[in-house]
Amino acid sequence: MRGGGLSWVGDRGEPLLKAGDCATFAKNRGSGRHMINRSSVTARYLEVGSRNPKNVITCSEIDIVSPNADG
């Protein structure tokens, strides 16, 4: 997290990520974790991941699939 805060929503609660915190998403876990800004302050975060076009991000609990392919 670079600024603000995000709730890290998942099957084990909603810990608050604040500036300076980091989180990881385990590969092939399928837990449906996602982040939600529940405040009135703009949240800023840096996301680091693969650009491999075979990788796909799936957020099952909010019905989103995002391929990593450019375009």
NUTORVEX-844850 format. One line per 3 residues: number of its first residue (from 1); their letters; for each residue x, y, z of N, C-alpha, C. Coordinates in nm, 2 decimals. Layout:
BEGIN
NUM	a	X/Y/Z/X/Y/Z/X/Y/Z; ...
//
This chain:
BEGIN
1	mrg	0.08/-0.12/0.00/0.00/0.00/0.00/0.09/0.12/0.00; 0.05/0.22/-0.09/0.13/0.34/-0.09/0.06/0.45/-0.01; -0.07/0.45/-0.01/-0.15/0.55/0.07/-0.29/0.51/0.08
4	ggl	-0.36/0.56/0.18/-0.50/0.52/0.21/-0.50/0.38/0.27; -0.62/0.32/0.26/-0.63/0.18/0.31/-0.73/0.11/0.23; -0.71/-0.03/0.23/-0.81/-0.11/0.16/-0.84/-0.23/0.25
7	swv	-0.96/-0.27/0.25/-1.00/-0.40/0.31/-0.97/-0.51/0.22; -0.90/-0.61/0.27/-0.85/-0.73/0.20/-0.96/-0.84/0.23; -1.06/-0.85/0.14/-1.17/-0.93/0.17/-1.14/-1.08/0.13
10	gdr	-1.18/-1.17/0.21/-1.16/-1.31/0.18/-1.23/-1.40/0.28; -1.20/-1.53/0.27/-1.27/-1.62/0.36/-1.23/-1.62/0.50; -1.13/-1.54/0.54/-1.08/-1.53/0.68/-1.10/-1.39/0.73
13	gep	-1.19/-1.32/0.69/-1.22/-1.19/0.74/-1.18/-1.08/0.64; -1.16/-0.95/0.70/-1.13/-0.84/0.62/-1.02/-0.75/0.69; -0.90/-0.80/0.69/-0.79/-0.71/0.75/-0.78/-0.59/0.67
16	llk	-0.74/-0.48/0.74/-0.72/-0.35/0.67/-0.58/-0.34/0.63; -0.55/-0.31/0.50/-0.42/-0.29/0.45/-0.39/-0.14/0.46; -0.29/-0.09/0.52/-0.26/0.05/0.53/-0.12/0.08/0.46
19	agd	-0.09/0.21/0.45/0.04/0.25/0.38/0.15/0.17/0.45; 0.24/0.11/0.36/0.35/0.03/0.41/0.32/-0.12/0.42; 0.19/-0.16/0.42/0.16/-0.30/0.42/0.17/-0.36/0.29
22	cat	0.19/-0.49/0.28/0.19/-0.57/0.16/0.11/-0.70/0.18; 0.06/-0.75/0.07/-0.02/-0.88/0.08/0.02/-0.96/-0.05; 0.00/-1.09/-0.04/0.02/-1.18/-0.15/-0.10/-1.26/-0.17
25	fak	-0.12/-1.31/-0.30/-0.23/-1.39/-0.33/-0.17/-1.52/-0.38; -0.20/-1.63/-0.30/-0.14/-1.76/-0.33/-0.19/-1.82/-0.46; -0.09/-1.87/-0.54/-0.12/-1.93/-0.67/-0.21/-2.05/-0.66
28	nrg	-0.31/-2.06/-0.75/-0.40/-2.18/-0.76/-0.48/-2.20/-0.63; -0.50/-2.10/-0.54/-0.57/-2.12/-0.42/-0.72/-2.11/-0.44; -0.76/-2.02/-0.53/-0.90/-2.00/-0.56/-0.99/-1.95/-0.45
31	sgr	-0.93/-1.86/-0.36/-1.00/-1.82/-0.24/-1.10/-1.70/-0.27; -1.08/-1.64/-0.39/-1.17/-1.53/-0.42/-1.14/-1.40/-0.35; -1.02/-1.38/-0.30/-0.98/-1.26/-0.23/-0.98/-1.14/-0.32
34	hmi	-1.02/-1.03/-0.27/-1.02/-0.90/-0.34/-1.01/-0.79/-0.24; -0.98/-0.67/-0.29/-0.97/-0.55/-0.21/-1.08/-0.45/-0.24; -1.13/-0.39/-0.13/-1.23/-0.29/-0.14/-1.19/-0.17/-0.06
37	nrs	-1.21/-0.05/-0.11/-1.19/0.08/-0.04/-1.32/0.11/0.03; -1.32/0.10/0.16/-1.45/0.13/0.23/-1.44/0.27/0.30; -1.34/0.35/0.26/-1.33/0.48/0.31/-1.35/0.59/0.21
40	svt	-1.35/0.71/0.25/-1.37/0.82/0.15/-1.24/0.88/0.10; -1.13/0.81/0.14/-0.99/0.85/0.10/-0.95/0.77/-0.02; -0.88/0.83/-0.12/-0.83/0.75/-0.23/-0.72/0.66/-0.18
43	ary	-0.73/0.53/-0.22/-0.63/0.44/-0.19/-0.53/0.42/-0.31; -0.40/0.41/-0.28/-0.30/0.39/-0.38/-0.22/0.27/-0.35; -0.21/0.18/-0.45/-0.13/0.06/-0.42/-0.05/0.02/-0.55
46	lev	0.05/-0.06/-0.53/0.13/-0.11/-0.64/0.11/-0.26/-0.65; 0.07/-0.30/-0.77/0.05/-0.44/-0.80/0.16/-0.49/-0.89; 0.22/-0.60/-0.84/0.33/-0.67/-0.92/0.29/-0.80/-0.95
49	gsr	0.31/-0.84/-1.08/0.27/-0.97/-1.12/0.33/-1.01/-1.25; 0.29/-1.12/-1.31/0.35/-1.17/-1.43/0.28/-1.11/-1.55; 0.35/-1.10/-1.66/0.29/-1.06/-1.79/0.28/-1.18/-1.88
52	npk	0.29/-1.30/-1.82/0.27/-1.42/-1.90/0.13/-1.43/-1.95; 0.11/-1.44/-2.08/-0.03/-1.44/-2.14/-0.11/-1.57/-2.10; -0.04/-1.67/-2.05/-0.11/-1.79/-2.01/-0.17/-1.78/-1.87
55	nvi	-0.12/-1.68/-1.79/-0.18/-1.66/-1.66/-0.31/-1.59/-1.66; -0.40/-1.63/-1.58/-0.53/-1.56/-1.57/-0.56/-1.54/-1.42; -0.62/-1.42/-1.40/-0.66/-1.38/-1.26/-0.81/-1.41/-1.25
58	tcs	-0.85/-1.48/-1.15/-0.99/-1.51/-1.13/-1.03/-1.47/-0.99; -1.13/-1.39/-0.98/-1.19/-1.35/-0.86/-1.33/-1.41/-0.85; -1.34/-1.53/-0.80/-1.47/-1.60/-0.81/-1.58/-1.54/-0.73
61	eid	-1.55/-1.48/-0.62/-1.66/-1.43/-0.53/-1.73/-1.31/-0.59; -1.66/-1.23/-0.68/-1.72/-1.12/-0.75/-1.73/-1.14/-0.90; -1.71/-1.26/-0.94/-1.74/-1.30/-1.08/-1.66/-1.22/-1.18
64	ivs	-1.52/-1.21/-1.16/-1.44/-1.14/-1.26/-1.32/-1.24/-1.30; -1.29/-1.24/-1.43/-1.18/-1.31/-1.48/-1.10/-1.21/-1.56; -0.97/-1.20/-1.54/-0.88/-1.11/-1.61/-0.76/-1.17/-1.67
67	pna	-0.76/-1.19/-1.80/-0.64/-1.25/-1.86/-0.52/-1.14/-1.86; -0.40/-1.19/-1.85/-0.28/-1.10/-1.84/-0.23/-1.06/-1.98; -0.30/-1.10/-2.09/-0.26/-1.07/-2.22/-0.28/-0.92/-2.25
70	dg	-0.18/-0.85/-2.31/-0.19/-0.71/-2.35/-0.30/-0.70/-2.45; -0.36/-0.58/-2.45/-0.46/-0.55/-2.56/-0.59/-0.53/-2.50
//
